[in-house]
């Protein structure tokens, strides 16, 4: 049994070593270096998100080029918060099957750990398209001055938008249009467009002969599109709609 006030041999040795001249004082053991799988630093987070934007931009580039538009990319506000949860320095990727424009996401994953998340994103495709300068009632025959060009997000109009102003001149509206809103293609009837019941001239051609007859359209079509026509005899033929309400049929 140890008596009070007496030091152990190990404690006494430590005191003597500290009292001896030239002896270095005792220091705490250095902290272990941070693990290589630590969370990404704020600059690294910025780099990862920028890489994600670049990947989304590359995927949407062909669509933007075809329509002469530009791309804007917005990542979800919780992007940094989600990144801070990573148990590693994550890699960024674009999940397969995503849309090139509209609502999509970027993915983050660890190389050697089973951790993966997705961060919501939105890719806006901004294109200058014709929009009505004033409210237009149904049946309006459009003339220059009825519309102006305005930049709109095409991704917000999944049913389609009229992009070529040349399609508007002389066309008539099939429904009321609001000022400043893109014009859906189905809201216009081209001056050359014909629909079911409209009279057309049918040109039937074959080897060494050409016959012209009259008929009625059985479907809606524009020049260059397939068209089915019922002749006055009751026979139905199929051809291609040409200008001036003429349907060319090869026999």
C-alpha positions in Angstrom: 0.0 0.0 0.0 1.3 3.4 -1.0 1.7 6.0 1.7 0.2 9.5 1.1 2.6 12.1 0.0 5.0 9.6 -1.6 5.5 9.8 -5.4 5.9 6.8 -7.6 9.3 6.1 -9.2 7.9 7.1 -12.7 6.6 10.4 -11.4 9.9 11.2 -9.6 11.8 10.5 -12.8 9.7 12.9 -14.8 10.2 15.7 -12.2 14.0 15.1 -12.1 14.2 15.2 -15.9 12.3 18.5 -16.0 14.7 19.9 -13.4 17.9 18.9 -15.1 19.6 21.7 -17.1 19.6 21.3 -20.9 16.6 19.0 -20.9 13.9 19.9 -23.4 10.5 20.4 -21.8 7.8 17.8 -22.5 5.4 18.7 -25.4 2.0 17.2 -26.3 2.0 14.8 -29.3 1.3 16.6 -32.6 -2.2 16.3 -34.0 -2.7 13.7 -36.7 -2.8 15.2 -40.2 -6.3 15.6 -41.7 -7.6 12.7 -43.6 -7.4 12.8 -47.4 -11.2 12.0 -47.4 -12.1 15.2 -45.6 -15.0 17.5 -46.8 -14.4 19.7 -49.8 -13.2 23.2 -49.0 -15.3 26.2 -50.1 -12.9 26.9 -53.1 -13.2 23.2 -54.1 -17.0 23.4 -53.8 -17.0 26.3 -56.2 -14.8 24.4 -58.6 -17.2 21.3 -58.4 -20.3 23.4 -59.1 -18.6 25.2 -62.0 -17.7 21.8 -63.4 -21.3 20.8 -63.1 -22.4 23.9 -65.0 -19.9 23.2 -67.7 -21.2 19.6 -68.2 -24.8 20.9 -68.4 -23.8 23.6 -70.8 -22.1 21.1 -73.1 -25.1 18.9 -73.2 -27.4 21.8 -74.1 -25.0 23.3 -76.6 -26.4 21.6 -79.8 -30.0 22.7 -79.0 -28.9 26.2 -78.3 -26.9 26.4 -81.5 -29.8 25.1 -83.6 -32.2 27.8 -82.3 -29.6 30.6 -82.1 -30.2 30.9 -78.3 -28.1 31.2 -75.2 -27.9 29.0 -72.1 -28.4 30.1 -68.4 -27.9 27.5 -65.7 -29.2 27.7 -62.1 -28.3 25.3 -59.4 -30.5 24.6 -56.3 -29.8 26.9 -53.3 -28.9 24.0 -51.1 -26.0 23.0 -53.4 -23.3 24.0 -50.9 -25.2 22.4 -48.0 -25.4 19.1 -49.9 -21.7 19.3 -50.8 -20.7 19.9 -47.2 -22.3 16.5 -46.3 -19.8 14.6 -48.6 -17.6 12.2 -46.7 -14.9 12.7 -49.4 -13.7 15.1 -52.1 -16.5 14.2 -54.5 -16.5 13.8 -58.2 -19.2 15.6 -60.3 -21.1 14.0 -63.2 -24.3 14.4 -65.3 -26.8 11.6 -64.6 -27.8 9.7 -67.8 -31.2 10.2 -69.3 -31.5 13.9 -68.3 -33.1 16.5 -70.4 -30.7 19.0 -72.2 -32.9 21.9 -71.2 -35.4 22.5 -68.4 -35.4 20.9 -65.0 -32.5 18.4 -64.5 -29.7 17.7 -62.0 -26.0 17.2 -61.6 -24.6 14.2 -59.6 -21.9 14.0 -56.9 -20.2 10.8 -55.8 -17.2 9.4 -54.0 -14.7 7.3 -55.8 -14.1 4.7 -53.1 -17.2 5.1 -50.9 -20.9 4.2 -51.4 -22.0 7.9 -51.3 -23.9 9.7 -54.1 -26.4 12.6 -54.3 -28.1 14.7 -56.9 -28.4 18.5 -56.9 -31.4 19.9 -58.8 -30.6 22.3 -61.6 -32.5 24.2 -64.3 -31.1 24.9 -67.8 -32.8 27.9 -69.4 -32.7 28.1 -73.2 -33.2 31.8 -74.0 -34.2 32.5 -77.6 -35.5 35.7 -79.3 -39.0 34.8 -80.7 -41.9 36.8 -82.0 -44.6 37.7 -79.4 -47.8 39.7 -79.9 -47.4 43.5 -79.4 -51.0 43.7 -78.2 -53.8 41.3 -77.3 -55.0 39.6 -80.5 -58.4 38.0 -80.9 -59.0 34.8 -82.7 -59.3 35.2 -86.5 -56.8 38.1 -86.7 -54.8 38.1 -89.9 -51.3 39.0 -88.8 -49.4 41.8 -90.4 -46.0 43.4 -89.6 -46.3 45.4 -86.5 -48.6 42.9 -84.8 -45.5 41.3 -83.1 -42.0 42.1 -81.9 -39.1 40.0 -80.9 -38.6 39.1 -77.2 -36.2 36.7 -75.5 -38.1 33.8 -73.8 -37.1 30.6 -72.0 -38.0 27.9 -74.5 -37.8 25.2 -71.8 -40.8 26.8 -70.1 -43.0 26.2 -73.2 -42.8 22.4 -73.8 -45.6 22.4 -76.3 -43.6 24.4 -78.7 -43.1 28.1 -79.7 -43.2 29.8 -83.1 -39.6 31.0 -83.7 -39.6 32.2 -87.3 -41.4 35.5 -87.9 -41.8 34.6 -91.6 -44.5 32.1 -90.5 -46.6 34.9 -89.1 -47.1 37.3 -92.0 -50.5 36.6 -93.5 -51.3 33.8 -91.0 -54.5 34.0 -89.0 -54.9 33.2 -85.3 -57.0 30.3 -84.3 -57.4 31.5 -80.7 -56.9 34.7 -78.7 -53.2 35.5 -78.0 -51.9 37.5 -75.1 -49.5 40.4 -75.5 -45.9 39.5 -74.8 -46.4 35.7 -74.7 -44.8 33.3 -77.2 -47.1 32.0 -79.9 -47.8 28.3 -80.0 -47.6 26.8 -83.5 -51.1 25.3 -83.2 -52.5 28.8 -82.6 -51.7 29.9 -86.2 -53.2 28.9 -89.5 -50.9 29.6 -92.4 -52.3 31.3 -95.4 -51.2 28.2 -97.3 -52.5 25.8 -94.7 -55.6 23.7 -95.5 -57.7 21.6 -93.3 -60.4 18.9 -93.6 -63.1 19.8 -96.1 -61.1 22.5 -97.8 -61.2 22.3 -101.7 -58.0 21.5 -103.4 -56.7 20.9 -106.9 -55.4 17.3 -107.4 -52.7 16.6 -110.0 -52.5 12.9 -110.8 -49.4 11.9 -112.8 -48.1 8.6 -114.2 -46.1 7.2 -117.0 -47.0 9.4 -120.0 -50.1 11.1 -118.6 -51.2 13.9 -116.3 -54.8 14.3 -115.0 -56.2 17.2 -112.9 -59.2 16.9 -110.7 -60.8 18.5 -107.7 -61.2 17.1 -104.3 -61.6 17.8 -100.6 -58.9 17.5 -98.0 -59.3 14.8 -95.4 -56.7 16.2 -93.0 -54.8 19.4 -92.1 -51.5 20.0 -93.9 -49.1 22.6 -95.0 -47.0 22.8 -98.2 -44.6 20.0 -98.3 -46.5 17.7 -96.0 -48.4 14.5 -96.9 -52.1 15.0 -97.7 -55.1 12.7 -98.2 -57.8 13.9 -100.5 -61.2 12.6 -101.5 -62.0 13.0 -105.2 -65.4 13.9 -106.5 -65.8 10.3 -107.5 -65.5 9.3 -103.9 -62.0 7.7 -104.4 -59.4 8.6 -101.8 -55.8 9.4 -102.9 -52.6 10.3 -101.0 -50.0 12.8 -102.2 -48.0 15.9 -101.2 -49.5 19.3 -100.7 -47.9 22.0 -102.9 -48.3 25.7 -103.1 -51.7 27.2 -104.2 -53.7 24.4 -102.7 -52.4 21.8 -105.1 -51.9 18.1 -104.2 -49.5 16.1 -106.3 -50.3 12.4 -106.6 -48.1 9.9 -108.3 -49.8 6.8 -109.7 
